[in-house]
């Protein structure tokens, strides 16, 4: 692996984009220390997720950024195709890879004294705006604090991270699927949550070929735009994509794009994961 080669390509791409190191750090949601070390070639085997974020922020593909560096990722290794023609699998996060965060609503209710139904009403009123990047997390926290009458500022990310739990059966499935297929994440989520979940080990530690974060692409499921973006990043035809989600509305929208879809039943995670694995049996 040529870390110094990657660093030189990154520095050149950043300069061509007219970005300072600080500006790129902000766009890619990475620390200044991490970026400077990558540019110097001081990090051995930098995270593919970090490189992906940098490429996205620079407006270039992962392949362009890593060309000639000797660094490979899962898309370049020999992958298979399922009997139904699937070569790329997208996984939802909330309700599929982690148990949903409803416990956070209960804790917020306890901490603020606001009724639980009021907490949920306020949350869902603004959730789509934050997940779509139309409202930042600080503004959202302020809305929660004001409308719930909290005596102390609310930090939703803290409530969320303490409430979610990995779904072991699905984590095992993702690791298995990554051996045979190109895989990605396709999620309605708030800014910075995916990177923190990866750092905390709340998501499977595999080399994702694409991460479609609604707050970054400024589109949410089930809007057609987010599926179009995801299909472009998968680098394959829509008919080769399988999408796994716990929302039937999101799956129906994906189906309209000619994707394969499978519903994940979070009330029976082991059974649902086994059903998905069977559907992904590689063709001989």
Phi and psi in degrees as GROMACS dihedral restraints (atoms count N, CA, C in turn):
[ dihedral_restraints ]
;  ai    aj    ak    al  type     phi  dphi    fc
    3     4     5     6     1  -102.3    20    10
    4     5     6     7     1    85.6    20    10
    6     7     8     9     1   -65.7    20    10
    7     8     9    10     1   -35.6    20    10
    9    10    11    12     1   -69.0    20    10
   10    11    12    13     1   -34.9    20    10
   12    13    14    15     1   -63.8    20    10
   13    14    15    16     1   -41.5    20    10
   15    16    17    18     1   -63.3    20    10
   16    17    18    19     1   -42.9    20    10
   18    19    20    21     1   -59.7    20    10
   19    20    21    22     1   -42.2    20    10
   21    22    23    24     1   -66.6    20    10
   22    23    24    25     1   -40.7    20    10
   24    25    26    27     1   -65.5    20    10
   25    26    27    28     1   -40.3    20    10
   27    28    29    30     1   -64.0    20    10
   28    29    30    31     1   -45.9    20    10
   30    31    32    33     1   -61.4    20    10
   31    32    33    34     1   -42.8    20    10
   33    34    35    36     1   -64.5    20    10
   34    35    36    37     1   -43.2    20    10
   36    37    38    39     1   -65.1    20    10
   37    38    39    40     1   -38.9    20    10
   39    40    41    42     1   -63.7    20    10
   40    41    42    43     1   -44.7    20    10
   42    43    44    45     1   -66.7    20    10
   43    44    45    46     1   -38.5    20    10
   45    46    47    48     1   -63.8    20    10
   46    47    48    49     1   -30.5    20    10
   48    49    50    51     1   -82.3    20    10
   49    50    51    52     1    -4.1    20    10
   51    52    53    54     1    71.7    20    10
   52    53    54    55     1    30.6    20    10
   54    55    56    57     1  -110.5    20    10
   55    56    57    58     1   138.5    20    10
   57    58    59    60     1   -77.1    20    10
   58    59    60    61     1   167.4    20    10
   60    61    62    63     1   -60.8    20    10
   61    62    63    64     1   -40.8    20    10
   63    64    65    66     1   -62.4    20    10
   64    65    66    67     1   -41.7    20    10
   66    67    68    69     1   -65.5    20    10
   67    68    69    70     1   -41.1    20    10
   69    70    71    72     1   -67.1    20    10
   70    71    72    73     1   -39.2    20    10
   72    73    74    75     1   -58.0    20    10
   73    74    75    76     1   -42.7    20    10
   75    76    77    78     1   -65.6    20    10
   76    77    78    79     1   -44.5    20    10
   78    79    80    81     1   -68.1    20    10
   79    80    81    82     1   -36.3    20    10
   81    82    83    84     1   -91.7    20    10
   82    83    84    85     1    -4.3    20    10
   84    85    86    87     1    57.0    20    10
   85    86    87    88     1    48.7    20    10
   87    88    89    90     1  -128.7    20    10
   88    89    90    91     1   162.7    20    10
   90    91    92    93     1   -77.7    20    10
   91    92    93    94     1   154.3    20    10
   93    94    95    96     1   -61.6    20    10
   94    95    96    97     1   -40.2    20    10
   96    97    98    99     1   -60.3    20    10
   97    98    99   100     1   -43.3    20    10
   99   100   101   102     1   -62.3    20    10
  100   101   102   103     1   -45.4    20    10
  102   103   104   105     1   -63.7    20    10
  103   104   105   106     1   -45.7    20    10
  105   106   107   108     1   -64.6    20    10
  106   107   108   109     1   -35.8    20    10
  108   109   110   111     1   -68.3    20    10
  109   110   111   112     1   -38.7    20    10
  111   112   113   114     1   -66.0    20    10
  112   113   114   115     1   -41.9    20    10
  114   115   116   117     1   -65.1    20    10
  115   116   117   118     1   -30.3    20    10
  117   118   119   120     1   -83.3    20    10
  118   119   120   121     1   -10.6    20    10
  120   121   122   123     1    77.0    20    10
  121   122   123   124     1    23.2    20    10
  123   124   125   126     1   -89.1    20    10
  124   125   126   127     1    -7.6    20    10
  126   127   128   129     1  -104.9    20    10
  127   128   129   130     1   118.8    20    10
  129   130   131   132     1   -79.8    20    10
  130   131   132   133     1   128.4    20    10
  132   133   134   135     1    54.5    20    10
  133   134   135   136     1    63.1    20    10
  135   136   137   138     1   -60.3    20    10
  136   137   138   139     1   150.5    20    10
  138   139   140   141     1   -58.2    20    10
  139   140   141   142     1   132.2    20    10
  141   142   143   144     1   -62.5    20    10
  142   143   144   145     1   -30.4    20    10
  144   145   146   147     1   -66.5    20    10
  145   146   147   148     1   -41.1    20    10
  147   148   149   150     1   -64.5    20    10
  148   149   150   151     1   -44.7    20    10
  150   151   152   153     1   -62.8    20    10
  151   152   153   154     1   -39.7    20    10
  153   154   155   156     1   -61.3    20    10
  154   155   156   157     1   -45.2    20    10
  156   157   158   159     1   -61.2    20    10
  157   158   159   160     1   -39.8    20    10
  159   160   161   162     1   -65.3    20    10
  160   161   162   163     1   -45.6    20    10
  162   163   164   165     1   -59.7    20    10
  163   164   165   166     1   -42.8    20    10
  165   166   167   168     1   -60.7    20    10
  166   167   168   169     1   -44.2    20    10
  168   169   170   171     1   -65.4    20    10
  169   170   171   172     1   -30.8    20    10
  171   172   173   174     1   -84.7    20    10
  172   173   174   175     1   -10.2    20    10
  174   175   176   177     1    75.3    20    10
  175   176   177   178     1    27.7    20    10
  177   178   179   180     1  -125.8    20    10
  178   179   180   181     1   167.0    20    10
  180   181   182   183     1   -81.6    20    10
  181   182   183   184     1   161.1    20    10
  183   184   185   186     1   -60.3    20    10
  184   185   186   187     1   -41.0    20    10
  186   187   188   189     1   -62.7    20    10
  187   188   189   190     1   -40.2    20    10
  189   190   191   192     1   -62.1    20    10
  190   191   192   193     1   -43.9    20    10
  192   193   194   195     1   -67.2    20    10
  193   194   195   196     1   -34.9    20    10
  195   196   197   198     1   -99.4    20    10
  196   197   198   199     1    -0.5    20    10
  198   199   200   201     1   -58.4    20    10
  199   200   201   202     1   129.6    20    10
  201   202   203   204     1    79.9    20    10
  202   203   204   205     1     2.4    20    10
  204   205   206   207     1   -92.4    20    10
  205   206   207   208     1   -13.5    20    10
  207   208   209   210     1    80.9    20    10
  208   209   210   211     1     2.2    20    10
  210   211   212   213     1   -88.3    20    10
  211   212   213   214     1   130.3    20    10
  213   214   215   216     1  -117.2    20    10
  214   215   216   217     1   159.3    20    10
  216   217   218   219     1  -138.1    20    10
  217   218   219   220     1   176.4    20    10
  219   220   221   222     1   -59.4    20    10
  220   221   222   223     1   -26.5    20    10
  222   223   224   225     1   -67.0    20    10
  223   224   225   226     1   -28.5    20    10
  225   226   227   228     1   -85.5    20    10
  226   227   228   229     1   -12.1    20    10
  228   229   230   231     1   -86.9    20    10
  229   230   231   232     1   160.4    20    10
  231   232   233   234     1   -68.0    20    10
  232   233   234   235     1   111.0    20    10
  234   235   236   237     1  -107.9    20    10
  235   236   237   238     1   169.5    20    10
  237   238   239   240     1  -109.6    20    10
  238   239   240   241     1  -178.9    20    10
  240   241   242   243     1  -129.9    20    10
  241   242   243   244     1   138.9    20    10
  243   244   245   246     1   -75.4    20    10
  244   245   246   247     1   170.0    20    10
  246   247   248   249     1   -62.4    20    10
  247   248   249   250     1   -24.7    20    10
  249   250   251   252     1   -91.3    20    10
  250   251   252   253     1     2.5    20    10
  252   253   254   255     1    95.4    20    10
  253   254   255   256     1     9.7    20    10
  255   256   257   258     1   -80.0    20    10
  256   257   258   259     1   132.8    20    10
  258   259   260   261     1  -124.6    20    10
  259   260   261   262     1   -11.5    20    10
  261   262   263   264     1  -135.5    20    10
  262   263   264   265     1   134.7    20    10
  264   265   266   267     1  -122.9    20    10
  265   266   267   268     1   123.9    20    10
  267   268   269   270     1  -101.5    20    10
  268   269   270   271     1   134.0    20    10
  270   271   272   273     1  -113.0    20    10
  271   272   273   274     1   135.8    20    10
  273   274   275   276     1   -73.4    20    10
  274   275   276   277     1   162.6    20    10
  276   277   278   279     1  -102.2    20    10
  277   278   279   280     1   -67.3    20    10
  279   280   281   282     1   -67.7    20    10
  280   281   282   283     1   120.8    20    10
  282   283   284   285     1    90.5    20    10
  283   284   285   286     1    -8.8    20    10
  285   286   287   288     1  -120.5    20    10
  286   287   288   289     1   -51.4    20    10
  288   289   290   291     1   -98.6    20    10
  289   290   291   292     1   -24.5    20    10
  291   292   293   294     1  -131.7    20    10
  292   293   294   295     1   146.2    20    10
  294   295   296   297     1   -66.9    20    10
  295   296   297   298     1   140.4    20    10
  297   298   299   300     1   -59.9    20    10
  298   299   300   301     1   161.9    20    10
  300   301   302   303     1   -96.2    20    10
  301   302   303   304     1    28.5    20    10
  303   304   305   306     1   -60.2    20    10
  304   305   306   307     1   -27.7    20    10
  306   307   308   309     1   -60.5    20    10
  307   308   309   310     1   -27.1    20    10
  309   310   311   312     1   -65.2    20    10
  310   311   312   313     1   -34.1    20    10
  312   313   314   315     1   -64.3    20    10
  313   314   315   316     1   -43.2    20    10
  315   316   317   318     1   -62.3    20    10
  316   317   318   319     1   -43.5    20    10
  318   319   320   321     1   -66.6    20    10
  319   320   321   322     1   -39.6    20    10
  321   322   323   324     1   -62.3    20    10
  322   323   324   325     1   -40.0    20    10
  324   325   326   327     1   -62.5    20    10
  325   326   327   328     1   -44.5    20    10
  327   328   329   330     1   -63.7    20    10
  328   329   330   331     1   -40.7    20    10
  330   331   332   333     1   -75.4    20    10
  331   332   333   334     1   -32.2    20    10
  333   334   335   336     1   -99.6    20    10
  334   335   336   337     1   -20.1    20    10
  336   337   338   339     1    82.6    20    10
  337   338   339   340     1     0.9    20    10
  339   340   341   342     1   -79.1    20    10
  340   341   342   343     1   144.7    20    10
  342   343   344   345     1   -58.7    20    10
  343   344   345   346     1   146.7    20    10
  345   346   347   348     1   -58.4    20    10
  346   347   348   349     1   -38.8    20    10
  348   349   350   351     1   -67.6    20    10
  349   350   351   352     1   -30.3    20    10
  351   352   353   354     1   -69.5    20    10
  352   353   354   355     1   -40.5    20    10
  354   355   356   357     1   -58.2    20    10
  355   356   357   358     1   -48.5    20    10
  357   358   359   360     1   -64.7    20    10
  358   359   360   361     1   -39.4    20    10
  360   361   362   363     1   -62.3    20    10
  361   362   363   364     1   -46.6    20    10
  363   364   365   366     1   -65.2    20    10
  364   365   366   367     1   -43.9    20    10
  366   367   368   369     1   -57.9    20    10
  367   368   369   370     1   -53.6    20    10
  369   370   371   372     1   -70.0    20    10
  370   371   372   373     1   -22.5    20    10
  372   373   374   375     1   -63.5    20    10
  373   374   375   376     1   -35.1    20    10
  375   376   377   378     1  -109.2    20    10
  376   377   378   379     1   -10.6    20    10
  378   379   380   381     1   -54.9    20    10
  379   380   381   382     1   -48.7    20    10
  381   382   383   384     1   -61.5    20    10
  382   383   384   385     1   -36.7    20    10
  384   385   386   387     1   -63.6    20    10
  385   386   387   388     1   -39.8    20    10
  387   388   389   390     1   -71.3    20    10
  388   389   390   391     1   -45.3    20    10
  390   391   392   393     1   -64.2    20    10
  391   392   393   394     1   -23.3    20    10
  393   394   395   396     1   -94.0    20    10
  394   395   396   397     1     0.4    20    10
  396   397   398   399     1    77.1    20    10
  397   398   399   400     1    14.0    20    10
  399   400   401   402     1   -87.8    20    10
  400   401   402   403     1   -15.4    20    10
  402   403   404   405     1  -137.8    20    10
  403   404   405   406     1   132.2    20    10
  405   406   407   408     1   -82.5    20    10
  406   407   408   409     1   169.1    20    10
  408   409   410   411     1   -66.1    20    10
  409   410   411   412     1   -34.3    20    10
  411   412   413   414     1   -63.8    20    10
  412   413   414   415     1   -42.4    20    10
  414   415   416   417     1   -64.6    20    10
  415   416   417   418     1   -39.8    20    10
  417   418   419   420     1   -63.9    20    10
  418   419   420   421     1   -44.3    20    10
  420   421   422   423     1   -59.9    20    10
  421   422   423   424     1   -38.6    20    10
  423   424   425   426     1   -65.6    20    10
  424   425   426   427     1   -40.8    20    10
  426   427   428   429     1   -61.9    20    10
  427   428   429   430     1   -45.4    20    10
  429   430   431   432     1   -60.4    20    10
  430   431   432   433     1   -46.3    20    10
  432   433   434   435     1   -60.7    20    10
  433   434   435   436     1   -46.4    20    10
  435   436   437   438     1   -70.4    20    10
  436   437   438   439     1   -47.9    20    10
  438   439   440   441     1   -77.5    20    10
  439   440   441   442     1   -21.1    20    10
  441   442   443   444     1   -94.8    20    10
  442   443   444   445     1    -2.9    20    10
  444   445   446   447     1    65.8    20    10
  445   446   447   448     1    35.3    20    10
  447   448   449   450     1   -72.1    20    10
  448   449   450   451     1   142.2    20    10
  450   451   452   453     1   -80.4    20    10
  451   452   453   454     1   -20.8    20    10
  453   454   455   456     1  -123.8    20    10
  454   455   456   457     1   150.4    20    10
  456   457   458   459     1   -58.0    20    10
  457   458   459   460     1   137.0    20    10
  459   460   461   462     1   -91.6    20    10
  460   461   462   463     1   134.4    20    10
  462   463   464   465     1  -114.1    20    10
  463   464   465   466     1    97.1    20    10
  465   466   467   468     1   -61.7    20    10
  466   467   468   469     1   -37.4    20    10
  468   469   470   471     1   -58.0    20    10
  469   470   471   472     1   -40.1    20    10
  471   472   473   474     1   -63.3    20    10
  472   473   474   475     1   -45.6    20    10
  474   475   476   477     1   -60.2    20    10
  475   476   477   478     1   -43.8    20    10
  477   478   479   480     1   -62.8    20    10
  478   479   480   481     1   -51.8    20    10
  480   481   482   483     1   -63.1    20    10
  481   482   483   484     1   -31.5    20    10
  483   484   485   486     1   -80.8    20    10
  484   485   486   487     1   -15.5    20    10
  486   487   488   489     1   -95.6    20    10
  487   488   489   490     1   -31.0    20    10
  489   490   491   492     1   -76.9    20    10
  490   491   492   493     1   154.5    20    10
  492   493   494   495     1  -138.9    20    10
  493   494   495   496     1   136.7    20    10
  495   496   497   498     1   -60.7    20    10
  496   497   498   499     1   148.6    20    10
  498   499   500   501     1  -100.1    20    10
  499   500   501   502     1   100.9    20    10
  501   502   503   504     1   -53.4    20    10
  502   503   504   505     1   -42.5    20    10
  504   505   506   507     1   -61.3    20    10
  505   506   507   508     1   -36.7    20    10
  507   508   509   510     1   -77.6    20    10
  508   509   510   511     1   -33.4    20    10
  510   511   512   513     1   -63.5    20    10
  511   512   513   514     1   -41.3    20    10
  513   514   515   516     1   -61.8    20    10
  514   515   516   517     1   -39.8    20    10
  516   517   518   519     1   -65.3    20    10
  517   518   519   520     1   -43.2    20    10
  519   520   521   522     1   -61.4    20    10
  520   521   522   523     1   -45.1    20    10
  522   523   524   525     1   -62.8    20    10
  523   524   525   526     1   -38.5    20    10
  525   526   527   528     1   -66.7    20    10
  526   527   528   529     1   -46.4    20    10
  528   529   530   531     1   -62.3    20    10
  529   530   531   532     1   -35.1    20    10
  531   532   533   534     1   -64.8    20    10
  532   533   534   535     1   -20.4    20    10
  534   535   536   537     1   -73.2    20    10
  535   536   537   538     1   -27.6    20    10
  537   538   539   540     1  -113.8    20    10
  538   539   540   541     1   -27.0    20    10
  540   541   542   543     1  -129.6    20    10
  541   542   543   544     1   159.5    20    10
  543   544   545   546     1   -77.6    20    10
  544   545   546   547     1   139.9    20    10
  546   547   548   549     1  -135.0    20    10
  547   548   549   550     1   159.3    20    10
  549   550   551   552     1  -154.0    20    10
  550   551   552   553     1   173.2    20    10
  552   553   554   555     1  -112.5    20    10
  553   554   555   556     1   136.7    20    10
  555   556   557   558     1  -133.3    20    10
  556   557   558   559     1   105.7    20    10
  558   559   560   561     1  -141.9    20    10
  559   560   561   562     1   141.7    20    10
  561   562   563   564     1   -86.2    20    10
  562   563   564   565     1   111.5    20    10
  564   565   566   567     1  -155.3    20    10
  565   566   567   568     1   159.8    20    10
  567   568   569   570     1   -84.0    20    10
  568   569   570   571     1   159.0    20    10
  570   571   572   573     1   -57.7    20    10
  571   572   573   574     1   133.3    20    10
  573   574   575   576     1    81.1    20    10
  574   575   576   577     1    -5.5    20    10
  576   577   578   579     1   -71.8    20    10
  577   578   579   580     1   -39.7    20    10
  579   580   581   582     1   -62.4    20    10
  580   581   582   583     1   -47.8    20    10
  582   583   584   585     1   -62.6    20    10
  583   584   585   586     1   -40.0    20    10
  585   586   587   588     1   -69.1    20    10
  586   587   588   589     1   -36.7    20    10
  588   589   590   591     1   -64.6    20    10
  589   590   591   592     1   -38.0    20    10
  591   592   593   594     1   -65.6    20    10
  592   593   594   595     1   -43.8    20    10
  594   595   596   597     1   -62.9    20    10
  595   596   597   598     1   -34.8    20    10
  597   598   599   600     1   -83.1    20    10
  598   599   600   601     1    -4.9    20    10
  600   601   602   603     1    76.9    20    10
  601   602   603   604     1    22.1    20    10
  603   604   605   606     1   -84.9    20    10
  604   605   606   607     1   -11.8    20    10
  606   607   608   609     1  -123.1    20    10
  607   608   609   610     1   153.4    20    10
  609   610   611   612     1   -57.6    20    10
  610   611   612   613     1   136.5    20    10
  612   613   614   615     1   -89.6    20    10
  613   614   615   616     1    82.0    20    10
  615   616   617   618     1  -131.2    20    10
  616   617   618   619     1   169.3    20    10
  618   619   620   621     1   -85.4    20    10
  619   620   621   622     1   100.8    20    10
  621   622   623   624     1   -77.3    20    10
  622   623   624   625     1   134.9    20    10
  624   625   626   627     1   -80.2    20    10
  625   626   627   628     1   -21.9    20    10
  627   628   629   630     1  -156.8    20    10
  628   629   630   631     1   140.2    20    10
  630   631   632   633     1  -127.8    20    10
  631   632   633   634     1   111.0    20    10
  633   634   635   636     1  -103.4    20    10
  634   635   636   637     1    99.0    20    10
  636   637   638   639     1   -98.9    20    10
  637   638   639   640     1   118.0    20    10
  639   640   641   642     1   -55.9    20    10
  640   641   642   643     1   -37.4    20    10
  642   643   644   645     1   -69.6    20    10
  643   644   645   646     1   -20.8    20    10
  645   646   647   648     1   -90.0    20    10
  646   647   648   649     1   -39.6    20    10
  648   649   650   651     1   -88.1    20    10
  649   650   651   652     1    -8.2    20    10
  651   652   653   654     1    59.7    20    10
  652   653   654   655     1    42.5    20    10
  654   655   656   657     1  -151.7    20    10
  655   656   657   658     1   147.7    20    10
  657   658   659   660     1  -126.1    20    10
  658   659   660   661     1   154.5    20    10
  660   661   662   663     1   -67.6    20    10
  661   662   663   664     1   140.3    20    10
  663   664   665   666     1   -99.0    20    10
  664   665   666   667     1    31.1    20    10
  666   667   668   669     1   -66.7    20    10
  667   668   669   670     1   138.9    20    10
  669   670   671   672     1   -58.3    20    10
  670   671   672   673     1   -32.4    20    10
  672   673   674   675     1   -58.5    20    10
  673   674   675   676     1   -39.0    20    10
  675   676   677   678     1   -69.8    20    10
  676   677   678   679     1   -31.2    20    10
  678   679   680   681     1   -73.0    20    10
  679   680   681   682     1   -34.5    20    10
  681   682   683   684     1   -65.6    20    10
  682   683   684   685     1   -41.9    20    10
  684   685   686   687     1   -63.3    20    10
  685   686   687   688     1   -44.4    20    10
  687   688   689   690     1   -63.5    20    10
  688   689   690   691     1   -40.0    20    10
  690   691   692   693     1   -65.3    20    10
  691   692   693   694     1   -39.3    20    10
  693   694   695   696     1   -63.6    20    10
  694   695   696   697     1   -40.2    20    10
  696   697   698   699     1   -75.0    20    10
  697   698   699   700     1   -20.8    20    10
  699   700   701   702     1   -76.3    20    10
  700   701   702   703     1   -17.8    20    10
  702   703   704   705     1    54.9    20    10
  703   704   705   706     1    44.3    20    10
  705   706   707   708     1  -154.6    20    10
  706   707   708   709     1   173.1    20    10
  708   709   710   711     1   -74.0    20    10
  709   710   711   712     1   152.8    20    10
  711   712   713   714     1   -54.1    20    10
  712   713   714   715     1   -34.6    20    10
  714   715   716   717     1   -68.7    20    10
  715   716   717   718     1    -9.4    20    10
  717   718   719   720     1   -98.4    20    10
  718   719   720   721     1    -0.3    20    10
  720   721   722   723     1  -100.0    20    10
  721   722   723   724     1   135.0    20    10
  723   724   725   726     1  -112.7    20    10
  724   725   726   727     1   132.0    20    10
  726   727   728   729     1  -117.2    20    10
  727   728   729   730     1   129.3    20    10
  729   730   731   732     1  -114.2    20    10
  730   731   732   733     1   122.2    20    10
  732   733   734   735     1  -149.9    20    10
  733   734   735   736     1   158.7    20    10
  735   736   737   738     1   -97.0    20    10
  736   737   738   739     1     1.5    20    10
  738   739   740   741     1  -107.2    20    10
  739   740   741   742     1   121.1    20    10
  741   742   743   744     1   -66.8    20    10
  742   743   744   745     1   -32.0    20    10
  744   745   746   747     1   -63.8    20    10
  745   746   747   748     1   -41.6    20    10
  747   748   749   750     1   -67.1    20    10
  748   749   750   751     1   -36.7    20    10
  750   751   752   753     1   -69.9    20    10
  751   752   753   754     1   -39.4    20    10
  753   754   755   756     1   -62.0    20    10
  754   755   756   757     1   -40.2    20    10
  756   757   758   759     1   -64.9    20    10
  757   758   759   760     1   -39.4    20    10
  759   760   761   762     1   -66.6    20    10
  760   761   762   763     1   -38.5    20    10
  762   763   764   765     1   -60.8    20    10
  763   764   765   766     1   -33.6    20    10
  765   766   767   768     1   -68.6    20    10
  766   767   768   769     1   -17.8    20    10
  768   769   770   771     1   -92.3    20    10
  769   770   771   772     1     9.0    20    10
  771   772   773   774     1    73.2    20    10
  772   773   774   775     1    22.2    20    10
  774   775   776   777     1   -82.5    20    10
  775   776   777   778     1   156.0    20    10
  777   778   779   780     1   -77.5    20    10
  778   779   780   781     1   145.7    20    10
  780   781   782   783     1  -138.0    20    10
  781   782   783   784     1   149.6    20    10
  783   784   785   786     1  -140.8    20    10
  784   785   786   787     1   133.3    20    10
  786   787   788   789     1   -85.2    20    10
  787   788   789   790     1   133.9    20    10
  789   790   791   792     1   -99.9    20    10
  790   791   792   793     1   122.9    20    10
  792   793   794   795     1   -95.1    20    10
  793   794   795   796     1   102.8    20    10
  795   796   797   798     1   -72.6    20    10
  796   797   798   799     1    -9.5    20    10
  798   799   800   801     1   -80.1    20    10
  799   800   801   802     1   -17.9    20    10
  801   802   803   804     1  -133.5    20    10
  802   803   804   805     1    66.4    20    10
  804   805   806   807     1   -61.1    20    10
  805   806   807   808     1   -42.1    20    10
  807   808   809   810     1   -66.0    20    10
  808   809   810   811     1   -44.3    20    10
  810   811   812   813     1   -63.8    20    10
  811   812   813   814     1   -42.9    20    10
  813   814   815   816     1   -65.8    20    10
  814   815   816   817     1   -41.7    20    10
  816   817   818   819     1   -64.1    20    10
  817   818   819   820     1   -38.9    20    10
  819   820   821   822     1   -66.1    20    10
  820   821   822   823     1   -38.9    20    10
  822   823   824   825     1   -62.9    20    10
  823   824   825   826     1   -41.2    20    10
  825   826   827   828     1   -66.4    20    10
  826   827   828   829     1   -41.9    20    10
  828   829   830   831     1   -60.0    20    10
  829   830   831   832     1   -42.3    20    10
  831   832   833   834     1   -63.8    20    10
  832   833   834   835     1   -37.8    20    10
  834   835   836   837     1   -68.4    20    10
  835   836   837   838     1   -23.4    20    10
  837   838   839   840     1   -96.7    20    10
  838   839   840   841     1    17.4    20    10
  840   841   842   843     1   -57.2    20    10
  841   842   843   844     1   121.9    20    10
  843   844   845   846     1   -63.3    20    10
  844   845   846   847     1   144.7    20    10
  846   847   848   849     1   -71.8    20    10
  847   848   849   850     1   148.8    20    10
